Amino acid sequence: MTVDDTGSGAGAERRVDPQGDPYADPRAADPGESGDPAEGNPLALRLEQLILGASRRYTPFQAARSAGVSMELASRFWRAMGFADIGQAKALTEADVLALRRLAGLVEAGLLSEAMAVQVARSTGQTTARLAEWQIDSFLEGLTEPPEPGMTRTEVTYPIVELLLPELEEFLVYVWRRQLAASAGRVVQAADDEEMVDRRLAVAFADLVGFTRLTRRMEEEELGELVEAFETTAADLVAARGGRLIKTLGDEVLYAADDAGTAADIALLLVETMGNDETMPELRVGMAFGTVTTRMGDVFGTTVNLASRLTSIAPRDAVLVDSAFAEELIRTGDAPASEAEAAEEAAAAEKEGEEPPTYRFALQPMWQRPVRGLGVVEPWLLTRRAVPPTP
């Protein structure tokens, strides 16, 4: 086996033994092979170099060797970030080597397990991939309209990216730090270590009614505008009222809140806001309260499944909750156990010359019904409680 002593030079070559060398390329790909669409496109390569801040220098196994990690682990990190295999094309930069070295260093120091490091790569890749797609498809597309006749979009793109890149990078880091601080604050307030992963949360799905029919009637551009308006409105309302938007699915949003009262307020506000917009379809919401497992920014478990099922059976412009959610609202004093009990409390308070209890929400039990995969459930219809008139 011979190794180029330069380690990372542009002309570095290496004969490897796949059985004995941890830096060997297990695919043994032809160095000339590449699945890179940018190769051969001068503008794409110039943009790549501008954005990455470095030129192509390494093949994958050269990058792995320079970072001091095995080719197998380097490939796992690369795929986890969402990138396609590139064979042994010379397509990687110093930044790629540094990223490999940092992740591997966290594992070596015992701060992360190898599996956790791969999860870090995957969650970061998935989140930023969506952001990058949106910025290119929507943001940059609008900004790079040729300002003068005869100019092409490609002639405008490079200087625009050059101006925007540092500002967008600073803003991205700022928002990430803000989100990290908020998330860390929620976690450290957990009652015990188990709640840091498996927590009791209110989970809700809000779903546009008849969306499939709309897709057959509306033009693609109109449909895109409707979805964007729905997602924007939902995201703003959820954030403003203290909830957390977990994900959007076109005609549906999933959000969570630490307490049932917050989730209930958001759900009813969503229904009211959409109902006041004539361009929007009707909305239905299903919510459940209970233990939820959080992974990579998403939520899983029976509570999430129950909220989804309740959404599918909720009436139009209405909110259904499960019995655990109803019990939590009653426990916290956000809703009375029944209107009869609320009337008795009001009468007793009036007799004593005191202010009657005030409740934000009303709960109406619905018929019990079987729900696929979850057995029989007892949904409750959630509404705002009317404020009694002042005498």
C-alpha positions as CSV (number, residue, x, y, z in Angstrom):
1,M,0.0,0.0,0.0
2,T,1.3,3.4,-0.9
3,V,0.1,6.7,0.4
4,D,0.8,10.3,-0.9
5,D,2.6,11.9,2.0
6,T,1.0,15.2,1.3
7,G,-2.2,13.8,2.8
8,S,-4.6,16.2,1.2
9,G,-2.9,17.6,-1.9
10,A,-4.9,18.1,-5.1
11,G,-2.9,15.3,-6.7
12,A,-3.0,12.9,-3.8
13,E,-3.4,9.3,-4.8
14,R,-3.7,6.1,-2.8
15,R,-3.8,2.4,-3.3
16,V,-6.0,1.0,-0.5
17,D,-6.7,-2.3,1.0
18,P,-10.5,-2.3,1.8
19,Q,-9.9,-5.0,4.5
20,G,-7.1,-3.2,6.3
21,D,-7.3,0.5,5.7
22,P,-10.0,2.4,7.6
23,Y,-9.8,5.3,5.1
24,A,-10.3,3.1,2.1
25,D,-13.3,3.8,-0.1
26,P,-15.6,0.8,0.2
27,R,-17.2,1.5,-3.1
28,A,-13.9,1.5,-5.0
29,A,-15.4,3.9,-7.4
30,D,-13.6,5.2,-10.4
31,P,-12.0,8.6,-9.5
32,G,-13.6,10.1,-12.6
33,E,-17.2,9.1,-11.6
34,S,-19.4,11.9,-10.3
35,G,-23.1,12.4,-9.8
36,D,-22.5,16.1,-9.3
37,P,-24.8,18.2,-11.5
38,A,-22.6,21.3,-11.0
39,E,-19.6,19.7,-12.7
40,G,-19.2,21.2,-16.1
41,N,-21.3,24.3,-15.4
42,P,-19.0,27.3,-14.8
43,L,-21.6,29.5,-13.1
44,A,-22.7,26.7,-10.8
45,L,-19.1,26.1,-9.8
46,R,-18.5,29.8,-9.2
47,L,-21.6,30.1,-7.1
48,E,-20.6,27.0,-5.1
49,Q,-17.2,28.4,-4.4
50,L,-18.7,31.7,-3.4
51,I,-21.2,30.1,-1.0
52,L,-18.8,27.5,0.5
53,G,-15.9,30.0,0.6
54,A,-13.4,27.4,-0.8
55,S,-12.7,25.6,-4.0
56,R,-12.9,21.9,-4.6
57,R,-9.8,20.1,-3.4
58,Y,-10.5,16.6,-2.0
59,T,-12.1,13.3,-3.0
60,P,-14.2,11.7,-0.3
61,F,-11.5,9.3,0.9
62,Q,-8.9,12.2,0.8
63,A,-11.2,14.3,3.0
64,A,-11.8,11.4,5.4
65,R,-8.0,10.7,5.6
66,S,-7.3,14.4,6.2
67,A,-10.0,14.6,8.9
68,G,-8.7,11.4,10.6
69,V,-12.0,9.5,10.3
70,S,-12.8,6.2,8.6
71,M,-14.3,6.3,5.1
72,E,-17.3,4.4,6.5
73,L,-18.0,7.1,9.2
74,A,-17.4,9.9,6.7
75,S,-20.0,8.4,4.3
76,R,-22.5,8.0,7.1
77,F,-22.1,11.7,8.0
78,W,-22.4,12.7,4.4
79,R,-25.5,10.7,3.7
80,A,-27.1,11.8,7.0
81,M,-26.7,15.4,6.0
82,G,-28.8,14.6,2.9
83,F,-26.1,14.5,0.1
84,A,-25.9,11.9,-2.6
85,D,-22.9,9.6,-3.1
86,I,-20.3,11.3,-5.4
87,G,-18.0,8.4,-6.0
88,Q,-14.4,9.6,-5.9
89,A,-15.0,12.9,-7.6
90,K,-12.8,15.8,-6.3
91,A,-15.8,17.8,-5.0
92,L,-15.0,18.5,-1.3
93,T,-13.4,21.5,0.4
94,E,-11.5,22.4,3.5
95,A,-14.9,23.1,5.2
96,D,-16.0,19.5,4.6
97,V,-12.8,18.3,6.2
98,L,-13.3,20.6,9.2
99,A,-16.9,19.5,9.6
100,L,-15.9,15.8,9.7
101,R,-13.1,16.6,12.1
102,R,-15.5,18.4,14.5
103,L,-18.1,15.7,14.5
104,A,-15.5,13.0,15.0
105,G,-13.9,15.1,17.7
106,L,-17.1,15.2,19.6
107,V,-17.4,11.4,19.4
108,E,-13.7,10.9,20.4
109,A,-14.1,13.3,23.4
110,G,-17.1,11.3,24.6
111,L,-19.5,14.2,24.3
112,L,-21.6,12.4,21.6
113,S,-22.0,8.8,20.8
114,E,-21.4,7.9,17.1
115,A,-25.1,7.3,16.7
116,M,-25.9,10.7,18.2
117,A,-23.4,12.4,16.0
118,V,-25.1,10.9,12.9
119,Q,-28.4,12.2,14.3
120,V,-27.0,15.7,14.7
121,A,-25.9,15.5,11.0
122,R,-29.3,14.2,9.9
123,S,-31.4,16.7,11.9
124,T,-29.3,19.7,10.8
125,G,-29.3,18.5,7.2
126,Q,-33.0,18.0,7.0
127,T,-33.8,21.4,8.6
128,T,-31.4,23.4,6.5
129,A,-32.2,21.6,3.3
130,R,-35.8,22.8,3.5
131,L,-34.7,26.3,4.3
132,A,-32.2,26.4,1.4
133,E,-34.8,25.1,-1.0
134,W,-37.3,27.8,0.0
135,Q,-34.7,30.5,-0.2
136,I,-33.7,29.5,-3.7
137,D,-37.2,28.7,-5.1
138,S,-38.9,31.7,-3.6
139,F,-36.6,34.3,-2.2
140,L,-33.8,34.4,-4.7
141,E,-36.0,33.7,-7.6
142,G,-37.9,37.0,-7.0
143,L,-34.7,39.0,-6.4
144,T,-32.9,37.8,-9.5
145,E,-35.4,39.0,-12.1
146,P,-33.2,40.7,-14.7
147,P,-33.4,44.5,-14.0
148,E,-32.7,45.4,-17.7
149,P,-33.7,44.0,-21.0
150,G,-31.1,41.7,-22.4
151,M,-29.7,40.6,-19.1
152,T,-30.0,37.0,-18.1
153,R,-31.0,35.7,-14.7
154,T,-27.6,34.0,-14.4
155,E,-25.8,37.4,-14.8
156,V,-27.7,38.8,-11.9
157,T,-27.6,35.8,-9.5
158,Y,-23.9,35.9,-8.6
159,P,-23.7,39.6,-7.3
160,I,-27.0,39.2,-5.5
161,V,-25.8,36.1,-3.7
162,E,-22.5,37.8,-2.9
163,L,-24.4,40.7,-1.2
164,L,-27.0,38.6,0.6
165,L,-24.8,35.7,1.8
166,P,-23.1,37.3,4.9
167,E,-26.4,38.9,6.1
168,L,-28.4,35.7,5.7
169,E,-25.7,33.7,7.5
170,E,-25.7,36.1,10.5
171,F,-29.4,36.0,10.7
172,L,-29.5,32.2,10.5
173,V,-27.1,31.9,13.4
174,Y,-29.0,34.5,15.4
175,V,-32.4,32.6,15.0
176,W,-30.7,29.3,15.7
177,R,-29.3,30.6,19.0
178,R,-32.6,32.1,20.0
179,Q,-34.4,28.8,19.3
180,L,-31.7,26.8,21.1
181,A,-32.0,29.1,24.2
182,A,-35.8,28.7,24.2
183,S,-35.7,24.9,23.8
184,A,-33.0,24.6,26.5
185,G,-35.1,26.6,28.9
186,R,-38.1,24.3,28.4
187,V,-36.0,21.2,28.9
188,V,-34.3,22.3,32.2
189,Q,-37.6,23.1,33.7
190,A,-38.7,19.5,33.3
191,A,-39.6,17.8,36.6
192,D,-37.1,15.0,36.2
193,D,-34.7,13.5,33.7
194,E,-37.3,11.3,32.0
195,E,-39.4,14.3,31.1
196,M,-36.5,15.7,29.1
197,V,-37.3,13.1,26.4
198,D,-40.8,11.8,27.3
199,R,-42.9,14.9,28.3
200,R,-46.5,15.6,28.9
201,L,-47.6,18.0,26.2
202,A,-50.8,19.2,24.5
203,V,-50.6,18.2,20.8
204,A,-52.9,19.5,18.1
205,F,-53.5,18.9,14.4
206,A,-55.3,21.7,12.4
207,D,-56.6,20.5,9.0
208,L,-58.1,22.3,6.1
209,V,-61.4,20.6,5.1
210,G,-61.9,19.6,1.5
211,F,-58.3,20.3,0.5
212,T,-58.2,17.4,-2.0
213,R,-61.2,18.7,-3.9
214,L,-59.6,22.1,-4.0
215,T,-56.5,20.7,-5.7
216,R,-58.7,19.6,-8.6
217,R,-60.3,23.0,-9.0
218,M,-57.6,25.5,-8.4
219,E,-54.6,26.4,-10.5
220,E,-51.2,25.4,-9.1
221,E,-50.2,29.0,-8.4
222,E,-53.5,29.7,-6.6
223,L,-53.1,26.5,-4.6
224,G,-49.6,27.4,-3.6
225,E,-50.7,30.8,-2.4
226,L,-53.5,29.3,-0.3
227,V,-51.2,26.8,1.3
228,E,-48.6,29.5,2.0
229,A,-51.3,31.8,3.5
230,F,-52.5,29.0,5.7
231,E,-49.1,28.0,6.9
232,T,-48.1,31.6,7.6
233,T,-51.2,32.4,9.5
234,A,-51.0,29.2,11.5
235,A,-47.3,29.7,12.3
236,D,-47.8,33.3,13.4
237,L,-50.7,32.4,15.7
238,V,-49.0,29.4,17.2
239,A,-45.9,31.4,18.0
240,A,-47.6,34.5,19.3
241,R,-49.7,32.5,21.8
242,G,-46.8,30.5,23.1
243,G,-47.1,27.2,21.2
244,R,-44.5,25.5,19.1
245,L,-45.1,24.7,15.4
246,I,-43.7,21.2,14.9
247,K,-44.3,20.9,11.2
248,T,-46.5,21.8,8.2
249,L,-47.9,19.3,5.8
250,G,-49.5,21.5,3.2
251,D,-53.2,21.3,4.3
252,E,-52.3,20.5,7.9
253,V,-50.2,21.8,10.7
254,L,-49.0,20.1,13.8
255,Y,-48.2,22.1,16.9
256,A,-47.6,21.5,20.6
257,A,-47.9,23.5,23.8
258,D,-46.7,22.9,27.4
259,D,-50.2,23.3,28.8
260,A,-53.7,22.5,27.6
261,G,-55.0,26.0,28.1
262,T,-52.5,27.5,25.6
263,A,-53.2,24.8,23.0
264,A,-56.9,25.3,23.4
265,D,-56.6,29.1,22.9
266,I,-54.5,28.6,19.8
267,A,-57.0,26.0,18.3
268,L,-60.0,28.2,18.8
269,L,-58.1,31.3,17.5
270,L,-57.1,29.3,14.4
271,V,-60.8,28.3,13.7
272,E,-62.0,31.9,14.3
273,T,-59.3,33.5,12.1
274,M,-59.8,31.1,9.2
275,G,-63.5,31.4,9.5
276,N,-63.3,35.2,9.0
277,D,-61.3,34.7,5.8
278,E,-63.6,34.0,2.9
279,T,-60.7,32.7,0.8
280,M,-59.9,29.9,3.2
281,P,-61.6,26.5,3.5
282,E,-63.2,25.4,6.8
283,L,-60.9,24.2,9.5
284,R,-61.1,21.3,12.0
285,V,-58.8,20.7,14.9
286,G,-58.1,17.6,17.0
287,M,-56.1,17.7,20.3
288,A,-54.9,15.3,22.9
289,F,-52.9,15.7,26.1
290,G,-50.4,13.2,27.5
291,T,-46.9,11.8,27.3
292,V,-45.1,12.6,24.1
293,T,-41.7,11.4,22.8
294,T,-39.6,14.0,21.1
295,R,-37.0,13.2,18.5
296,M,-35.2,15.5,16.1
297,G,-37.8,18.3,16.6
298,D,-40.7,16.0,15.9
299,V,-43.2,14.3,18.3
300,F,-44.3,10.7,18.5
301,G,-46.5,8.4,20.5
302,T,-50.1,7.5,21.3
303,T,-51.0,11.0,22.2
304,V,-49.9,12.3,18.8
305,N,-51.8,9.5,17.0
306,L,-54.9,10.2,19.1
307,A,-54.8,13.9,18.2
308,S,-54.6,13.0,14.5
309,R,-57.6,10.6,14.7
310,L,-59.7,13.2,16.5
311,T,-58.9,15.7,13.7
312,S,-60.3,13.2,11.1
313,I,-63.6,13.0,12.9
314,A,-63.9,16.6,14.1
315,P,-66.9,18.6,12.7
316,R,-66.1,21.5,10.3
317,D,-64.9,24.7,12.1
318,A,-64.8,22.8,15.4
319,V,-62.3,21.5,17.9
320,L,-62.3,18.1,19.4
321,V,-60.2,17.0,22.4
322,D,-59.7,13.7,24.2
323,S,-60.7,13.0,27.8
324,A,-57.2,13.6,29.2
325,F,-57.2,17.1,27.6
326,A,-60.6,17.8,29.0
327,E,-59.5,16.7,32.5
328,E,-56.4,18.9,32.3
329,L,-58.5,22.0,31.5
330,I,-60.8,21.2,34.4
331,R,-57.9,20.6,36.7
332,T,-56.3,23.9,35.9
333,G,-59.5,25.9,36.2
334,D,-59.8,26.7,32.5
335,A,-63.1,24.9,32.1
336,P,-65.9,23.7,34.4
337,A,-66.6,20.0,34.8
338,S,-70.1,20.8,33.5
339,E,-72.3,23.8,32.9
340,A,-74.6,22.7,35.8
341,E,-71.6,22.8,38.2
342,A,-70.6,26.2,36.9
343,A,-74.2,27.5,37.5
344,E,-74.1,26.1,41.0
345,E,-70.8,27.8,41.7
346,A,-72.1,31.1,40.3
347,A,-75.2,30.9,42.5
348,A,-73.2,30.1,45.6
349,A,-70.8,33.0,44.9
350,E,-73.7,35.4,44.4
351,K,-75.3,34.3,47.6
352,E,-72.0,35.0,49.5
353,G,-71.5,38.3,47.7
354,E,-68.4,37.0,45.9
355,E,-67.2,37.0,42.3
356,P,-68.1,33.7,40.6
357,P,-65.4,31.6,39.1
358,T,-64.5,32.6,35.5
359,Y,-63.7,29.9,32.9
360,R,-62.2,30.5,29.5
361,F,-63.5,27.3,27.8
362,A,-66.6,25.1,27.7
363,L,-66.5,21.3,27.2
364,Q,-69.4,19.3,25.8
365,P,-69.1,15.4,25.9
366,M,-69.7,13.7,22.5
367,W,-70.7,10.2,21.8
368,Q,-68.0,7.6,22.5
369,R,-66.7,6.0,19.4
370,P,-64.2,3.4,18.3
371,V,-61.0,4.9,16.7
372,R,-58.9,2.7,14.5
373,G,-55.8,1.4,16.4
374,L,-56.7,3.2,19.7
375,G,-60.0,1.5,20.9
376,V,-62.9,3.5,22.1
377,V,-62.4,7.2,22.9
378,E,-64.6,9.9,24.3
379,P,-64.2,13.1,22.4
380,W,-65.2,16.4,23.9
381,L,-66.3,19.5,21.8
382,L,-64.2,22.5,22.9
383,T,-65.7,26.0,22.6
384,R,-65.1,29.4,24.2
385,R,-67.3,30.0,27.1
386,A,-69.6,32.9,26.7
387,V,-69.0,35.7,29.1
388,P,-72.1,36.3,31.2
389,P,-73.7,39.7,30.8
390,T,-72.9,42.3,33.5
391,P,-76.1,43.0,35.6
